[in-house]
Amino acid sequence: MSEDGEASKSCGRAVPSVATGFGGGIDRSGGTCGALSGAVMAVGLMVGHRRADDLERKYMVYDLVSGMIGEFEREFGSSSCRDLTGADLRVGEERLRFRSQKVEDKVCSKFVKWCVSQGARLLDELREG
């Protein structure tokens, strides 16, 4: 396998690990949806500046992220995990309810799908543009 193939394979395994702390709106704090936070990171990887003085690309990322967050909030009413799930995951009883009612499968999965879809759309637009 080529070096690029190995790097891609390694990166694919690393993504779930590096994103672990995003769950529950970053460490179950109820903040910004973890799926949306991951999408923000993906935009940075796709477009982000590689040098500190590359302000054009930096501000391009800001604009893209701002648009994506606005679209997410229009679609779902909020970008806050606590608002989206109706659970304060810092509280043990609410974590149990979250798990027993399979909120992650029933609710969070639509946010993940939306973020993946938007990321793919954005990638296509960047390739075309």
Residue, then its C-alpha position, 0 to 999 in steps of 0.5 A: m500500500s502507498e504511503d498515502g493509503e497508509a496515512s488515509k487508513s490511519c487517519g480513518r481510525a484516528v477520527p473516532s478517537v480524536a472526536t470522542g470528547f465531542g460527545g454530549g456537546i463536548d464532554r457532556s457539557g451540553g454545548t455545541c452539538g458534537a457532530l457539528s463540532g466535527a463538521v467544523m473540524a472537517v471544514g478546517l481540514m478541507v479549506g484551512h490555512r496552512r500558514a499563519d499569514d494566510l488570512e484569505r483561507k482563514y476567513m474563508v473557513y470562518d464564512l463557511v463555518s458560519g453559514m453551516i452553523g446557521e443552516f444547522e440552527r435553521e434546520f434543527g432550531s439550535s446547535s446546543c446539544r442540551d437543546l437538541t436532545g432535551a438532556d443534561l448529560r452531566v446528570g446521571e439520571e438524564r444520561l440513563r434516560f438518554r441511553s434507555q430511550k436510545v436518544e443517540d440513535k433516534v435523535c443524534s443520528k440525524f445530526v450526524k447524517w446532516c453534517v456528513s451530507q453538508g460536508a460532502r456538499l461543501l467538498d463538491e462545491l469546493r472541487e467545482g469552484 
